[in-house]
């Protein structure tokens, strides 16, 4: 049974989440403040943390940073904060996903299942397979419909980094730092140009991509399914 820690100071939301998650076979614990969240996670490490950002006392972003010091437990942020800046700050701090309130329970359950799947150990020489693509991270090559596709070193670096985190939102800043280095973290035009080239080579319809998805103003996501 997977354990989920809910961190939210809204008692009604916590109760609704607790009922639904237990009904779907999860073990649930709760915390109403950031300080309680860190204590609860240290006492019994959860498999997933559902974290509200607007907490009394220690802010949700600080909770993420506190957890990331010692654990890679997946964190899904649940927040009513509007605007891309909060999402980017949470993801850059180490969150794995972000759901904006109000949300449907079915969406949250789907994201939780996906997050748990991604948290499973990866094989030593992973090959990511989709209906059309085969991405071999060990041999550094990609084929589309069985045909090897030539990617430039920069294109490969982007594809490989996104493919290592299927379904996970990678911020523009994270991707720029990984591929070009920290001094390029604001050069978002680099990503637009290279993602356009990647889609032309790997997507059946580059104008409506299936695999390399843009989250406007935030980052990119590789969808393997």
GROMACS elastic network, one bead per residue, 0.5 to 0.9 nm:
[ bonds ]
;  ai    aj funct       b0    kb
    1    25     6  0.67826   500
    1    26     6  0.59046   500
    1    27     6  0.63834   500
    2    25     6  0.78626   500
    2    26     6  0.53654   500
    2    27     6  0.60046   500
    2    28     6  0.85351   500
    2    46     6  0.77397   500
    2    47     6  0.59987   500
    2    48     6  0.81295   500
    2   116     6  0.88684   500
    3    26     6  0.59238   500
    3    28     6  0.57318   500
    3    29     6  0.76024   500
    3    45     6  0.81675   500
    3    46     6  0.50485   500
    3    47     6  0.52336   500
    3    48     6  0.67963   500
    3    49     6  0.88239   500
    4    21     6  0.83526   500
    4    26     6  0.67973   500
    4    27     6  0.61626   500
    4    29     6  0.63717   500
    4    30     6  0.83653   500
    4    46     6  0.54640   500
    4    47     6  0.58872   500
    4    49     6  0.58047   500
    4    50     6  0.72624   500
    5    27     6  0.86501   500
    5    28     6  0.59398   500
    5    30     6  0.54848   500
    5    31     6  0.74384   500
    5    37     6  0.79089   500
    5    40     6  0.80673   500
    5    41     6  0.75510   500
    5    45     6  0.87499   500
    5    46     6  0.59814   500
    5    47     6  0.79997   500
    5    48     6  0.64213   500
    5    50     6  0.61300   500
    5    51     6  0.81529   500
    6    14     6  0.68693   500
    6    17     6  0.79722   500
    6    18     6  0.79243   500
    6    28     6  0.72988   500
    6    29     6  0.62801   500
    6    31     6  0.62417   500
    6    32     6  0.83739   500
    6    37     6  0.83117   500
    6    48     6  0.86995   500
    6    49     6  0.61020   500
    6    51     6  0.62517   500
    6    52     6  0.83799   500
    7    14     6  0.78790   500
    7    29     6  0.87503   500
    7    30     6  0.58339   500
    7    32     6  0.56932   500
    7    33     6  0.68835   500
    7    34     6  0.74605   500
    7    36     6  0.84551   500
    7    37     6  0.62532   500
    7    49     6  0.74019   500
    7    50     6  0.60319   500
    7    52     6  0.59975   500
    7    53     6  0.89072   500
    7    55     6  0.84071   500
    7    60     6  0.89013   500
    8    11     6  0.75034   500
    8    13     6  0.76234   500
    8    14     6  0.64463   500
    8    30     6  0.78077   500
    8    31     6  0.64897   500
    8    32     6  0.50569   500
    8    33     6  0.69335   500
    8    34     6  0.87016   500
    8    50     6  0.82525   500
    8    51     6  0.64951   500
    8    52     6  0.52289   500
    8    53     6  0.81950   500
    8    54     6  0.81190   500
    8    55     6  0.67631   500
    8    78     6  0.86598   500
    9    12     6  0.89449   500
    9    13     6  0.84182   500
    9    14     6  0.77303   500
    9    31     6  0.76226   500
    9    33     6  0.65119   500
    9    52     6  0.80403   500
    9    54     6  0.83586   500
    9    55     6  0.63636   500
    9    56     6  0.74800   500
   10    13     6  0.54945   500
   10    14     6  0.62682   500
   10    15     6  0.87039   500
   10    32     6  0.77021   500
   11    14     6  0.50669   500
   11    15     6  0.60466   500
   11    16     6  0.86034   500
   11    32     6  0.82401   500
   12    15     6  0.51497   500
   12    16     6  0.61892   500
   12    17     6  0.85880   500
   13    16     6  0.51683   500
   13    17     6  0.60883   500
   13    18     6  0.84090   500
   14    17     6  0.51929   500
   14    18     6  0.59268   500
   14    19     6  0.85863   500
   14    30     6  0.74858   500
   14    31     6  0.89679   500
   14    32     6  0.88598   500
   15    18     6  0.50468   500
   15    19     6  0.61654   500
   15    20     6  0.86581   500
   16    19     6  0.53273   500
   16    20     6  0.62969   500
   16    21     6  0.85596   500
   17    20     6  0.52526   500
   17    21     6  0.58951   500
   17    22     6  0.83578   500
   17   105     6  0.77428   500
   18    21     6  0.52901   500
   18    22     6  0.60007   500
   18    23     6  0.84325   500
   18    26     6  0.89492   500
   18    27     6  0.88564   500
   18    28     6  0.63858   500
   18    29     6  0.81077   500
   18    30     6  0.83157   500
   19    22     6  0.53764   500
   19    23     6  0.61413   500
   19    24     6  0.88270   500
   20    23     6  0.50307   500
   20    24     6  0.64138   500
   20    25     6  0.89679   500
   20    26     6  0.89328   500
   20   105     6  0.75819   500
   20   109     6  0.89615   500
   21    24     6  0.51420   500
   21    25     6  0.65799   500
   21    26     6  0.54565   500
   21    27     6  0.75982   500
   21    28     6  0.72280   500
   21   105     6  0.89636   500
   21   109     6  0.78522   500
   22    25     6  0.51552   500
   22    27     6  0.61176   500
   22    28     6  0.67277   500
   23    26     6  0.73791   500
   24   109     6  0.86828   500
   28    46     6  0.88657   500
   29    40     6  0.81422   500
   29    46     6  0.86241   500
   30    36     6  0.86839   500
   30    37     6  0.77468   500
   30    40     6  0.80999   500
   31    34     6  0.76089   500
   31    35     6  0.84970   500
   31    36     6  0.54388   500
   31    37     6  0.52551   500
   31    38     6  0.89281   500
   31    40     6  0.73359   500
   32    35     6  0.85600   500
   32    36     6  0.66330   500
   32    37     6  0.73758   500
   32    55     6  0.75131   500
   32    56     6  0.80539   500
   33    36     6  0.52052   500
   33    37     6  0.62168   500
   33    38     6  0.88934   500
   33    55     6  0.57629   500
   33    56     6  0.57975   500
   33    57     6  0.65971   500
   33    58     6  0.69405   500
   33    59     6  0.84393   500
   33    60     6  0.88474   500
   34    38     6  0.64096   500
   34    39     6  0.87138   500
   34    55     6  0.64205   500
   34    56     6  0.72592   500
   34    57     6  0.65853   500
   34    59     6  0.63411   500
   34    60     6  0.65072   500
   34    62     6  0.79677   500
   34    63     6  0.58014   500
   35    38     6  0.53893   500
   35    39     6  0.63637   500
   35    40     6  0.86657   500
   35    57     6  0.74755   500
   35    58     6  0.62486   500
   35    63     6  0.78478   500
   36    39     6  0.51036   500
   36    40     6  0.59815   500
   36    41     6  0.85021   500
   37    40     6  0.51416   500
   37    41     6  0.60501   500
   37    42     6  0.85208   500
   37    51     6  0.88566   500
   37    63     6  0.75102   500
   38    41     6  0.52118   500
   38    42     6  0.61466   500
   38    43     6  0.86029   500
   38    63     6  0.68597   500
   38    66     6  0.72868   500
   38    67     6  0.69038   500
   39    42     6  0.52420   500
   39    43     6  0.61718   500
   39    44     6  0.87901   500
   40    43     6  0.51084   500
   40    44     6  0.62725   500
   40    45     6  0.76870   500
   40    46     6  0.87336   500
   41    44     6  0.53814   500
   41    46     6  0.62411   500
   41    49     6  0.86157   500
   41    67     6  0.80600   500
   42    45     6  0.58742   500
   42    46     6  0.89003   500
   42    67     6  0.87817   500
   45    48     6  0.88117   500
   45    71     6  0.85972   500
   45    73     6  0.78767   500
   46    49     6  0.66445   500
   46    73     6  0.70100   500
   46    74     6  0.87980   500
   47    73     6  0.60398   500
   47    74     6  0.69124   500
   47   116     6  0.74564   500
   47   119     6  0.87063   500
   48    73     6  0.60382   500
   48    74     6  0.50480   500
   48    75     6  0.58798   500
   48    76     6  0.74601   500
   48   112     6  0.75826   500
   48   115     6  0.79364   500
   48   116     6  0.73642   500
   49    73     6  0.72896   500
   49    74     6  0.63120   500
   49    76     6  0.61339   500
   49    77     6  0.81282   500
   50    74     6  0.88062   500
   50    75     6  0.60850   500
   50    77     6  0.58753   500
   50    78     6  0.65480   500
   50   112     6  0.89163   500
   51    60     6  0.68813   500
   51    63     6  0.86059   500
   51    64     6  0.85514   500
   51    75     6  0.69212   500
   51    76     6  0.61518   500
   51    78     6  0.55823   500
   51    79     6  0.78981   500
   52    55     6  0.66210   500
   52    59     6  0.89227   500
   52    60     6  0.62092   500
   52    76     6  0.87530   500
   52    77     6  0.58362   500
   52    79     6  0.52469   500
   52    80     6  0.83615   500
   53    59     6  0.62168   500
   53    61     6  0.64374   500
   53    63     6  0.86725   500
   53    77     6  0.69666   500
   53    78     6  0.69848   500
   53    79     6  0.57376   500
   53    80     6  0.83154   500
   53    81     6  0.79342   500
   53    86     6  0.87485   500
   53    90     6  0.83809   500
   54    59     6  0.63100   500
   54    60     6  0.62416   500
   54    79     6  0.71922   500
   54    80     6  0.82215   500
   54    81     6  0.79837   500
   55    58     6  0.65834   500
   55    59     6  0.54445   500
   55    60     6  0.61700   500
   56    59     6  0.69082   500
   58    61     6  0.83894   500
   58    62     6  0.64176   500
   58    63     6  0.68631   500
   59    62     6  0.53071   500
   59    63     6  0.64100   500
   59    64     6  0.89390   500
   60    64     6  0.63461   500
   60    65     6  0.87384   500
   60    77     6  0.84856   500
   60    90     6  0.81857   500
   61    64     6  0.51347   500
   61    65     6  0.63758   500
   61    66     6  0.86148   500
   61    89     6  0.73940   500
   61    90     6  0.58625   500
   61    93     6  0.67139   500
   61    94     6  0.88993   500
   61    95     6  0.88366   500
   62    65     6  0.50067   500
   62    66     6  0.59950   500
   62    67     6  0.85604   500
   62    93     6  0.83013   500
   63    67     6  0.61339   500
   63    68     6  0.85212   500
   64    67     6  0.52179   500
   64    68     6  0.60937   500
   64    69     6  0.87864   500
   64    75     6  0.76750   500
   64    90     6  0.75004   500
   64    93     6  0.62560   500
   64    94     6  0.62868   500
   64    95     6  0.66167   500
   65    68     6  0.51114   500
   65    69     6  0.64624   500
   65    93     6  0.58199   500
   65    94     6  0.69056   500
   65    95     6  0.89790   500
   66    69     6  0.55325   500
   66    70     6  0.77294   500
   66    71     6  0.89869   500
   67    70     6  0.59476   500
   67    71     6  0.57621   500
   67    72     6  0.77287   500
   67    73     6  0.80068   500
   67    94     6  0.88295   500
   68    71     6  0.52194   500
   68    72     6  0.61430   500
   68    73     6  0.80808   500
   68    93     6  0.81034   500
   68    94     6  0.66054   500
   68    95     6  0.88886   500
   69    72     6  0.85870   500
   71    74     6  0.88202   500
   72    75     6  0.85794   500
   72    94     6  0.86766   500
   72   119     6  0.88015   500
   73   119     6  0.79561   500
   74    94     6  0.88350   500
   74    95     6  0.70761   500
   74    96     6  0.59057   500
   74    97     6  0.84240   500
   74   115     6  0.67705   500
   74   116     6  0.76080   500
   74   118     6  0.89503   500
   74   119     6  0.70468   500
   75    94     6  0.78087   500
   75    96     6  0.53234   500
   75    97     6  0.67700   500
   75    98     6  0.86441   500
   75   115     6  0.85296   500
   76    95     6  0.62182   500
   76    96     6  0.58057   500
   76    98     6  0.55789   500
   76    99     6  0.71993   500
   76   111     6  0.83358   500
   76   112     6  0.78148   500
   76   115     6  0.82808   500
   77    87     6  0.85438   500
   77    90     6  0.74915   500
   77    91     6  0.87761   500
   77    95     6  0.67817   500
   77    96     6  0.79253   500
   77    97     6  0.62035   500
   77    99     6  0.60187   500
   77   100     6  0.81146   500
   78    97     6  0.88942   500
   78    98     6  0.61942   500
   78    99     6  0.50245   500
   78   100     6  0.58583   500
   78   101     6  0.64821   500
   78   102     6  0.89100   500
   78   103     6  0.87008   500
   79    82     6  0.82515   500
   79    86     6  0.89531   500
   79    87     6  0.89922   500
   79    98     6  0.77802   500
   79    99     6  0.66576   500
   79   100     6  0.52266   500
   79   101     6  0.55190   500
   79   102     6  0.83979   500
   80    99     6  0.87527   500
   80   100     6  0.56836   500
   80   102     6  0.72056   500
   81    86     6  0.67463   500
   81    87     6  0.84715   500
   81   100     6  0.75099   500
   81   101     6  0.81318   500
   82    85     6  0.83067   500
   82    86     6  0.72676   500
   82    87     6  0.85140   500
   82   100     6  0.80107   500
   83    86     6  0.63318   500
   83    87     6  0.73413   500
   84    87     6  0.51971   500
   84    88     6  0.61050   500
   84    89     6  0.85505   500
   84   216     6  0.87269   500
   84   217     6  0.65786   500
   84   218     6  0.63682   500
   85    88     6  0.51427   500
   85    89     6  0.60241   500
   85    90     6  0.85726   500
   85   217     6  0.88926   500
   85   218     6  0.82125   500
   86    89     6  0.50905   500
   86    90     6  0.61373   500
   86    91     6  0.85795   500
   87    90     6  0.52346   500
   87    91     6  0.61480   500
   87    92     6  0.84508   500
   87    97     6  0.88685   500
   87    98     6  0.66928   500
   87   218     6  0.74390   500
   88    91     6  0.51569   500
   88    92     6  0.58652   500
   88    93     6  0.83611   500
   88   171     6  0.65965   500
   88   172     6  0.87309   500
   88   173     6  0.86700   500
   88   217     6  0.88216   500
   88   218     6  0.60726   500
   88   219     6  0.83977   500
   89    92     6  0.51639   500
   89    93     6  0.60423   500
   89    94     6  0.87658   500
   89    95     6  0.89631   500
   90    93     6  0.51078   500
   90    94     6  0.65434   500
   90    95     6  0.56100   500
   90    96     6  0.86569   500
   90    97     6  0.87055   500
   90    98     6  0.80228   500
   91    94     6  0.51884   500
   91    96     6  0.63988   500
   91    97     6  0.70803   500
   91    98     6  0.77914   500
   91   169     6  0.79263   500
   91   170     6  0.76481   500
   91   171     6  0.69128   500
   92    95     6  0.70836   500
   92   170     6  0.86199   500
   92   171     6  0.70160   500
   92   173     6  0.78131   500
   92   174     6  0.70846   500
   95    98     6  0.75680   500
   96   115     6  0.76700   500
   96   168     6  0.63812   500
   96   169     6  0.70862   500
   96   170     6  0.85937   500
   97   111     6  0.80700   500
   97   115     6  0.80838   500
   97   168     6  0.65719   500
   97   169     6  0.64658   500
   98   169     6  0.85655   500
   99   102     6  0.84796   500
   99   103     6  0.70183   500
   99   107     6  0.88095   500
   99   108     6  0.76053   500
   99   111     6  0.88077   500
  100   103     6  0.63478   500
  101   104     6  0.87233   500
  103   106     6  0.85675   500
  103   107     6  0.70077   500
  103   108     6  0.71975   500
  104   107     6  0.53001   500
  104   108     6  0.64201   500
  104   109     6  0.87076   500
  105   108     6  0.50534   500
  105   109     6  0.60465   500
  105   110     6  0.85236   500
  106   109     6  0.51366   500
  106   110     6  0.61609   500
  106   111     6  0.86454   500
  107   110     6  0.51014   500
  107   111     6  0.61764   500
  107   112     6  0.85270   500
  108   111     6  0.51041   500
  108   112     6  0.60317   500
  108   113     6  0.86121   500
  109   113     6  0.61781   500
  109   114     6  0.85794   500
  110   113     6  0.51928   500
  110   114     6  0.61895   500
  110   115     6  0.85593   500
  111   114     6  0.50216   500
  111   115     6  0.59974   500
  111   116     6  0.85480   500
  112   115     6  0.50457   500
  112   116     6  0.61689   500
  112   117     6  0.86365   500
  113   116     6  0.51349   500
  113   117     6  0.62417   500
  113   118     6  0.87245   500
  114   117     6  0.50984   500
  114   118     6  0.62779   500
  114   119     6  0.86690   500
  114   167     6  0.74038   500
  114   168     6  0.89561   500
  115   118     6  0.51479   500
  115   119     6  0.62365   500
  115   167     6  0.81433   500
  115   168     6  0.80018   500
  116   119     6  0.50358   500
  116   120     6  0.67934   500
  117   120     6  0.55773   500
  118   121     6  0.80152   500
  118   122     6  0.84648   500
  118   165     6  0.72022   500
  118   166     6  0.71445   500
  118   167     6  0.79584   500
  118   168     6  0.83002   500
  119   122     6  0.84542   500
  122   125     6  0.82537   500
  122   126     6  0.67245   500
  122   164     6  0.89857   500
  123   126     6  0.51772   500
  123   127     6  0.84820   500
  124   138     6  0.84331   500
  125   136     6  0.78753   500
  125   137     6  0.68428   500
  125   138     6  0.53337   500
  125   139     6  0.85607   500
  126   135     6  0.84425   500
  126   136     6  0.65337   500
  126   137     6  0.59995   500
  126   138     6  0.67307   500
  126   164     6  0.87714   500
  127   134     6  0.67846   500
  127   135     6  0.55775   500
  127   137     6  0.61401   500
  127   138     6  0.76792   500
  128   133     6  0.79029   500
  128   134     6  0.57733   500
  128   135     6  0.50408   500
  128   136     6  0.65033   500
  128   137     6  0.78891   500
  128   163     6  0.72885   500
  128   164     6  0.84847   500
  128   166     6  0.89144   500
  128   224     6  0.76127   500
  129   132     6  0.77822   500
  129   133     6  0.58953   500
  129   135     6  0.65069   500
  129   136     6  0.86492   500
  129   224     6  0.72640   500
  129   225     6  0.89438   500
  130   133     6  0.50762   500
  130   134     6  0.64341   500
  130   135     6  0.86985   500
  130   211     6  0.89208   500
  130   223     6  0.89613   500
  130   224     6  0.56255   500
  130   225     6  0.63973   500
  131   134     6  0.84501   500
  131   145     6  0.80931   500
  131   224     6  0.85754   500
  131   225     6  0.79892   500
  132   143     6  0.82065   500
  132   144     6  0.55128   500
  132   146     6  0.78753   500
  132   202     6  0.86116   500
  132   203     6  0.87357   500
  132   204     6  0.88166   500
  133   142     6  0.70597   500
  133   143     6  0.57731   500
  133   145     6  0.63232   500
  133   146     6  0.78142   500
  133   202     6  0.75518   500
  133   224     6  0.88532   500
  134   141     6  0.82978   500
  134   142     6  0.56514   500
  134   143     6  0.52685   500
  134   144     6  0.65862   500
  134   145     6  0.82111   500
  134   146     6  0.79041   500
  135   139     6  0.89103   500
  135   140     6  0.76056   500
  135   141     6  0.61768   500
  135   143     6  0.67411   500
  135   144     6  0.89046   500
  135   159     6  0.85577   500
  135   160     6  0.78017   500
  135   163     6  0.77548   500
  136   139     6  0.55642   500
  136   140     6  0.55921   500
  136   141     6  0.54282   500
  136   142     6  0.62384   500
  136   143     6  0.86281   500
  136   160     6  0.86330   500
  137   141     6  0.69657   500
  137   142     6  0.85824   500
  137   160     6  0.64818   500
  137   163     6  0.84997   500
  137   164     6  0.82599   500
  138   141     6  0.81877   500
  140   156     6  0.74845   500
  140   160     6  0.79446   500
  141   148     6  0.73919   500
  141   149     6  0.75686   500
  141   150     6  0.78928   500
  141   151     6  0.80721   500
  141   156     6  0.78803   500
  142   147     6  0.84054   500
  142   148     6  0.59406   500
  142   149     6  0.57168   500
  142   150     6  0.76037   500
  142   151     6  0.79802   500
  142   156     6  0.85121   500
  142   202     6  0.87462   500
  143   146     6  0.55611   500
  143   149     6  0.52556   500
  143   150     6  0.85745   500
  143   202     6  0.83674   500
  144   147     6  0.52313   500
  144   148     6  0.64088   500
  144   149     6  0.66051   500
  144   201     6  0.85005   500
  144   202     6  0.64163   500
  144   203     6  0.86364   500
  145   148     6  0.84949   500
  149   201     6  0.71850   500
  149   202     6  0.78556   500
  150   156     6  0.89695   500
  150   201     6  0.83668   500
  151   154     6  0.78479   500
  151   155     6  0.56168   500
  151   156     6  0.57011   500
  151   198     6  0.77972   500
  151   201     6  0.82227   500
  152   155     6  0.50951   500
  152   156     6  0.61103   500
  152   157     6  0.85912   500
  153   156     6  0.51078   500
  153   157     6  0.61679   500
  153   158     6  0.87899   500
  154   157     6  0.50675   500
  154   158     6  0.64051   500
  154   159     6  0.87074   500
  154   179     6  0.70916   500
  154   180     6  0.86306   500
  154   194     6  0.78652   500
  155   158     6  0.52627   500
  155   159     6  0.61939   500
  155   160     6  0.85443   500
  155   194     6  0.63346   500
  155   195     6  0.77208   500
  155   197     6  0.79374   500
  155   198     6  0.64764   500
  156   159     6  0.50544   500
  156   160     6  0.58536   500
  156   161     6  0.83795   500
  156   198     6  0.87603   500
  157   160     6  0.52776   500
  157   161     6  0.61056   500
  157   162     6  0.86414   500
  157   178     6  0.83621   500
  157   179     6  0.61780   500
  158   161     6  0.53228   500
  158   162     6  0.62534   500
  158   163     6  0.84986   500
  158   175     6  0.72172   500
  158   176     6  0.89033   500
  158   178     6  0.85228   500
  158   179     6  0.67251   500
  158   191     6  0.86472   500
  158   194     6  0.83203   500
  158   195     6  0.81403   500
  158   198     6  0.88605   500
  159   162     6  0.53519   500
  159   163     6  0.59508   500
  159   164     6  0.86089   500
  159   195     6  0.88446   500
  159   198     6  0.78945   500
  159   212     6  0.85824   500
  159   222     6  0.83736   500
  160   163     6  0.50443   500
  160   164     6  0.61585   500
  161   164     6  0.53547   500
  161   165     6  0.71416   500
  161   170     6  0.89020   500
  161   175     6  0.76345   500
  161   178     6  0.80343   500
  161   179     6  0.85275   500
  162   165     6  0.55657   500
  162   166     6  0.67068   500
  162   167     6  0.87791   500
  162   168     6  0.80974   500
  162   169     6  0.85328   500
  162   170     6  0.71140   500
  162   175     6  0.82799   500
  162   212     6  0.83708   500
  162   220     6  0.77016   500
  162   221     6  0.65638   500
  162   222     6  0.55895   500
  163   166     6  0.53598   500
  163   167     6  0.86289   500
  163   221     6  0.85748   500
  163   222     6  0.59253   500
  163   223     6  0.82677   500
  163   224     6  0.79838   500
  164   222     6  0.87493   500
  165   168     6  0.53911   500
  165   169     6  0.80338   500
  165   170     6  0.81008   500
  165   221     6  0.81676   500
  165   222     6  0.73002   500
  166   169     6  0.84770   500
  166   221     6  0.71616   500
  166   222     6  0.52168   500
  166   223     6  0.56916   500
  166   224     6  0.60084   500
  166   225     6  0.88270   500
  167   221     6  0.59332   500
  167   222     6  0.55957   500
  167   223     6  0.50409   500
  167   224     6  0.70393   500
  167   225     6  0.85889   500
  168   220     6  0.84053   500
  168   221     6  0.57769   500
  168   222     6  0.71006   500
  168   223     6  0.82164   500
  169   215     6  0.79407   500
  169   218     6  0.84380   500
  169   219     6  0.65748   500
  169   220     6  0.57369   500
  169   222     6  0.78663   500
  170   173     6  0.82845   500
  170   174     6  0.64111   500
  170   175     6  0.66444   500
  170   218     6  0.81203   500
  170   219     6  0.55182   500
  170   220     6  0.54127   500
  170   221     6  0.61401   500
  170   222     6  0.88461   500
  171   174     6  0.51937   500
  171   175     6  0.62972   500
  171   176     6  0.85784   500
  171   215     6  0.87738   500
  171   217     6  0.88950   500
  171   218     6  0.55302   500
  171   220     6  0.64135   500
  171   221     6  0.87482   500
  172   175     6  0.52098   500
  172   176     6  0.60190   500
  172   177     6  0.84989   500
  172   185     6  0.75360   500
  172   186     6  0.82301   500
  172   187     6  0.89086   500
  172   188     6  0.67338   500
  172   191     6  0.76929   500
  172   217     6  0.81713   500
  172   218     6  0.62036   500
  172   220     6  0.70904   500
  173   176     6  0.51735   500
  173   177     6  0.60584   500
  173   178     6  0.85188   500
  173   182     6  0.84151   500
  173   184     6  0.84477   500
  173   186     6  0.68776   500
  173   187     6  0.87349   500
  173   188     6  0.81390   500
  173   218     6  0.86806   500
  173   219     6  0.78772   500
  174   177     6  0.52589   500
  174   178     6  0.61510   500
  174   179     6  0.87092   500
  174   182     6  0.89019   500
  174   185     6  0.75853   500
  174   219     6  0.85810   500
  175   178     6  0.51244   500
  175   179     6  0.61355   500
  175   180     6  0.82468   500
  175   185     6  0.81061   500
  175   191     6  0.83371   500
  175   219     6  0.81074   500
  175   220     6  0.85933   500
  176   179     6  0.53382   500
  176   180     6  0.55430   500
  176   181     6  0.64731   500
  176   182     6  0.72830   500
  176   183     6  0.88528   500
  176   184     6  0.61676   500
  176   185     6  0.51058   500
  176   186     6  0.77381   500
  176   187     6  0.74283   500
  176   188     6  0.76336   500
  176   190     6  0.82735   500
  176   191     6  0.75271   500
  177   180     6  0.55560   500
  177   183     6  0.75119   500
  177   184     6  0.65640   500
  177   185     6  0.55591   500
  178   181     6  0.58481   500
  178   182     6  0.78185   500
  180   183     6  0.77570   500
  180   184     6  0.61102   500
  180   185     6  0.80228   500
  181   184     6  0.58091   500
  181   185     6  0.71593   500
  182   185     6  0.54198   500
  182   186     6  0.88770   500
  183   186     6  0.79406   500
  183   187     6  0.89110   500
  184   187     6  0.54144   500
  184   188     6  0.84606   500
  185   188     6  0.74761   500
  186   189     6  0.85953   500
  187   190     6  0.57859   500
  187   191     6  0.76448   500
  188   191     6  0.53576   500
  188   192     6  0.66589   500
  189   192     6  0.50783   500
  189   193     6  0.63085   500
  189   194     6  0.86963   500
  190   193     6  0.54369   500
  190   194     6  0.63179   500
  190   195     6  0.85377   500
  191   194     6  0.52413   500
  191   195     6  0.57819   500
  191   196     6  0.82905   500
  192   195     6  0.53081   500
  192   196     6  0.61001   500
  192   197     6  0.87437   500
  193   196     6  0.53148   500
  193   197     6  0.65343   500
  193   198     6  0.88786   500
  194   197     6  0.50479   500
  194   198     6  0.61593   500
  194   199     6  0.86320   500
  195   199     6  0.60850   500
  195   200     6  0.85662   500
  195   212     6  0.78434   500
  196   199     6  0.52290   500
  196   200     6  0.63299   500
  196   201     6  0.88598   500
  196   206     6  0.75048   500
  197   200     6  0.51510   500
  197   201     6  0.64669   500
  197   202     6  0.87340   500
  197   206     6  0.89427   500
  198   201     6  0.52337   500
  198   202     6  0.59944   500
  198   203     6  0.77988   500
  198   206     6  0.86704   500
  198   212     6  0.84159   500
  199   202     6  0.51162   500
  199   204     6  0.81526   500
  199   205     6  0.78609   500
  199   207     6  0.82331   500
  199   209     6  0.69039   500
  199   211     6  0.85671   500
  199   212     6  0.70897   500
  200   203     6  0.60004   500
  200   204     6  0.79021   500
  200   205     6  0.77465   500
  200   206     6  0.53950   500
  200   207     6  0.87745   500
  201   204     6  0.83760   500
  201   206     6  0.83384   500
  202   205     6  0.88267   500
  202   206     6  0.80418   500
  202   211     6  0.85385   500
  202   212     6  0.89516   500
  203   206     6  0.52649   500
  203   207     6  0.87207   500
  203   208     6  0.83436   500
  203   209     6  0.59793   500
  203   210     6  0.68648   500
  203   211     6  0.71813   500
  203   212     6  0.80878   500
  204   208     6  0.85178   500
  204   209     6  0.76000   500
  204   210     6  0.81644   500
  205   208     6  0.54267   500
  205   209     6  0.59853   500
  205   210     6  0.79756   500
  206   209     6  0.51968   500
  206   210     6  0.84238   500
  208   213     6  0.89001   500
  209   212     6  0.59718   500
  209   213     6  0.63195   500
  209   214     6  0.88221   500
  210   213     6  0.68686   500
  210   222     6  0.86776   500
  210   223     6  0.71597   500
  210   224     6  0.87743   500
  210   225     6  0.89863   500
  211   221     6  0.78272   500
  211   222     6  0.53489   500
  211   224     6  0.63641   500
  211   225     6  0.81284   500
  212   220     6  0.69466   500
  212   221     6  0.59922   500
  212   223     6  0.66392   500
  213   219     6  0.86795   500
  213   220     6  0.55743   500
  213   221     6  0.51024   500
  213   222     6  0.62082   500
  213   223     6  0.72928   500
  214   217     6  0.85030   500
  214   218     6  0.80838   500
  214   219     6  0.61649   500
  214   221     6  0.65079   500
  215   218     6  0.54890   500
  215   219     6  0.52319   500
  215   220     6  0.55793   500
  215   221     6  0.73884   500
  216   219     6  0.66827   500
  216   220     6  0.82817   500
